[in-house]
């Protein structure tokens, strides 16, 4: 027997300056926590010949989580949650009644969350990362000395019950440049249960008491601010743009796990061959990979990429004795990342004319 949530839920607003943070997908273990405001629905029903209503003040919520990020935006976590509400007002029959008591909920949840990289939507920002998720778990509700009383009538509840619950999560995280791996989070949660908790109630009217176990709906909405820390986040380097050095350095990029030259790559190699000019006695061709895949595989892949570029230089008339090829594997990234992250700018060959 659910009723529409009462209007007037108040959510805190805030302004956060996170700077030009450089977010990377969460890779590996992380911890998180948050505190906020929770609003639970009105409780109503009938027992012992009298109807009742019990409303609650906006309460508090606290969560702690331990999770693991897979490096592709997907995260899985285990969470502990606590909610508490103080009695606000009540009615017995159609009359206002004195109201007192406290409701508490203790829950454990398994959550699956996806972080959305806004660059996939064409927005060139990494300072904020939206995320969405769902969770399922188990919650124990406890009503402690909840009482409605009016003249010679009263309703008393002092009981607890546990049941399976679920939640939907939507939030924003703001990476903090000064502390790699640390993010401020702001999120909304909708909580409900697959069934209602059943609590023992005692209704007294004119000295006659009726006791019965009744289902109590407890869906609620929650607004939280928190922190999350990923343990193995790569340091954020200011101005980590690809080094456009010198007119004597050229960059050729590759598709993931490939050593094949694209049309654009061949064009750049052709420009390199034309730029040799006078005085060039050495051309370094250095291959690199991103940090996805094993270190051994990446070392071999970087060598294949360097050899592919060197072969194209030879085809365009560059003498073989001027070319030196080397593979560096996943070292010396242009864009620092955690292990396992696919970063296009790190899949490259640098051609340096000396």
N, C-alpha and C positions, 0 to 999 in steps of 0.2 A: 504494500500500500504506500506508494511513493507520491510525494507532492512536489510541485515545481520548486526549485531552489528559490528562496526569497531573494528579492532584488537588493542591491546595495552592497555587494561584495566590494571591499576596498582593497585595491592592489597598490603597493608602493611603486613609485617611479624613481628613476635614478639616471644620472649622467655619468658615463664612464669614458675616460680618455685612455685608450690602450696604445696609442702610438702606431707607427707603421709596423705592426707585428708581422712576422713571417711564419704563418701556420703550416705545419706539416701534419699529415695524418698520424693519429696516435698509433704507435708501434710498441707493443710490449705492455708490461704491467703499469697500472696507474691507480691512484686513490682519489677519492672525491668526497665532498660533504657539502651540506647546505642547510640553511635555516629559513623559515618563512611563515607565511600566513595560511591557515586552512579554514575553510568554511564548510560545515556539515549540514545536511538537510534537516528540516523539521521532522520530529517524530510525532505521530498521531495514531489514534486507535480507539478501541472501546473495550472495557473490562468491568465486570461486576455491575452492570447496569449504568455505567457512566462513561462518557467519552473523555478523552484526554488529549492534550497537546503539550509537547515539550520542545522548546527552542533553545539554541545554544549560542553563546557568544563566539565570534570568530576566534579560533584557537591557534595553536602553534604546531609546526611540523619540523622535525629534524631528521636528516638522512645521512648515512655513511655508506660508502661503497668501495669495493675492490674490484677492479676490472682488468680486461686485457684487450688491447687494440691490435687489429690484424694488419694495419698498414694500408688498407684500401678503403678506409672510411667506416668500416664496420667494427663495433665494439660489443663485448659481452661482459656483464658484471653481476656480482652478487651484492645486494643492498639490504641494510637494516633500516627500518623506518619507525618513527614514534610520532603519534599525534595525541593531542590533549585538548579538551574543551570543557569550559565551565558553564553550568546552567545559566540561562538568561531569564526567560519568563515561561510561564506555563498556564494552562487552563484545565479545569475540571468541569465537565459539562460545558456551558457557555460562559462561565464566570472565570475571571482571572484567579490564579492560585499562587500562593507563595512557592517559590521554586529554589532548590538547592541541589548540590551534588556535582559530580565530575565524571566525564567519560574519557577513557584512554584507549589507545589502540597500539599494539606492538606487532610489527610485521617483518617478514623476511621475503625478499623478492629476487627473481632472476630476470634481468632486463637485457634486451637486445636493442642496440642503438646504432643509428647511421648518421655520420657527420657529412654534411653536404658542402663540397668545395664550390664556392660561388663562381669560380672561374669556369666551371662546366656550363654555367648559365650565361657566360659572356661578361660577367662582372669582374673587373680586374682589381679584386681586393682579397687580402688574406687576413685582414684585421678582425674579421668576425666570421664565425663558422656556425650556421644553423644546424641543429640536430633534432632527430625525431626517433621515438622508440616506443616499445611496448614492454610490459612486464607482467609476470604472473607469480603469485606467491601465496603465503599463508599469513592471516592476521588474527590476533586474539583481541576481541573487544572486551573491555571491563567497565561496567557502570558501577561507580562507588558511591553508595549512599545517596542516590538520586531520589528526590522526594518532591511531590506536589501535594499541597495541603490547602484546604479551604473549609472553614467551619467544622462540620462533623464528617468531612470527606477527605480522603488522602489516597495517594498512589505512591508506592515505594518500590525501588529496584536496587538490588545489590547483588549482581551476578556477572558472569563472564561467559564467553563462548568464542570458539575459533572456527575459521572457515577459509576456503580458497577465495582469493581476490585477484583482481587485475587492475592495470593502470595504463594510461596513455601519457606519453611524455613529449613535450615540444619545448625547445630552448635555444639559446644563443650562447656561444662561448667566445671569450675575448682573450686571445693569447697575450701574455705579458713579455715584452722584449727583454726586460732586465733579468728575468729568471726563466731560462729555457725549460719548457715542459709545464710551466704554470699558466693556468687560464682562470679567469673569472667567469662564472656561469650565471645565467638568469633563465629560469624555466617555469613552465606551467605544467601541472599534472591533474589529470582526471582519474579519480579512484572510485572503484565500485566492487561489488562481490557477485559471484555467480548465484549465491543464495543469501538470504538475510540471516544474521546472527539471531539466535533465539535466547531470550533472557526471561528469568522468572520474575513476575510482577505480583504485587499484593495490593488489591484495591479494597479500601475500607469505606463503607457508606453506612452511617448511623449505627456503628458498632458491629456491623457484619462484614467479615473479611472474605474476599475471594482471591485465591492464588492460582495463577496460570502462567505457563510459558508461552511467550508471544514473540513473533518475528519482528525485528527492528531494522528498518532500512538505514544504511549508513554511507551512502555515496557522498563524496565531497570533492571540492575543487581546491587546488593548492598553488601557491606562488612562492618561489624560492630564489634566494641568492646564495651562491656558494663558490667554492674553489675546487679545481681539479689539478693534480700534478702527475705528469707522465715521467717515469723514472729514467728512460733512456733517450729522451729527446735530444736531437743534435743541437749544438750551440747555434744561435742565430747570428749571422754575420751581417753587419750593416752594409748597405749598398753592395749586395751580392750579385751585381749584374755581371754578365759575361764580359771578360776583359777584352775590350776592343782596342788592343794595344797597337799599337803600332800598325802602320800601313803595311808592315812586313809580316804580319801574323794573320793567318786565315783559319777559319773554323768550318768544319764539315760535320753535319749532324746525321744521326742514324736512327732508324726505327728500332723499337725495343727488340733485343735479342737478335739483331740483324747486322750483317756486315756488307750488305748490298748497297751500292751507290744509287742514290736517287738522281733524277734529272737536275735538281737544284745543286746537289753535291758535285756532279760533273761540271756544272757551270762554274762553281767556285774554284774547282781544281784547275779549270782552264784559265781563269783569271790569275791564279797563282803562277801558272806556267808563263803567262804573258808578263807578269810583274817581276820576273827574275832580273832582268836588266843586266847592267854591268856590275861587276864586283861581287856577285853572289857566288860563294864557293861551297856552301853547305846548306842543305834543306832538311830540317828535322821534321819527321812525321811521327807524331806521338798519339797513340790510341788510348781511349778511356772508355769506361762503362759507368752506368749508374750502380746503385747498391742492391739491386734485386738479383737473386741468384747467388750461387756459391762463389767464393773468392777465386778458386781454381778455374771455374768456367769463365768468370769475368776476365781473368788474365789472358786466357786463350782467345776470347772474343775481342779484346782490345788489340791483340797482335793481328788478328785477321782484318780488323778495320784498318789498321795502319798499312798493312800489306795491300789492301784494296786501293787505298789512296795512292800509294807509291806506284802501283801498276798503272793507274790512270795518268800519273805524271810522266812515266816512261812513255806511254802511248802518245803523249803530247810533246815529246821531244826533249824532255829533261834528261840529262846524262845520269846514268845509274850511280856513278861515283860521287855525285853531289847529294844523294839521298841517304839519310840514316833513319831507319824505322825502329820504334820502340813501343812496347805495350806496358801500360801502367795499371791495368785492371780497374778496380773500383776506387783507387786512390785519387787524391787531388781533385775532388769534385768542384765544379763551378758553383753549384748550389748545395750547401751542406744538408744532408738528410739523415734520418735514422736508417738503420740496416733494413733492407727489404723494400725500400721505397723506389718506385719507378719515376725518375726525374728526367724529362727529355733533354734538358741542357747538359746533363752529365754524359750522355751517349754521343761522343764526339771524337774527332781527330783534329789536333792542332797542327797546322803547317807553318813552320817558322823559317823565314828566309834569313840567312846570315851571310 
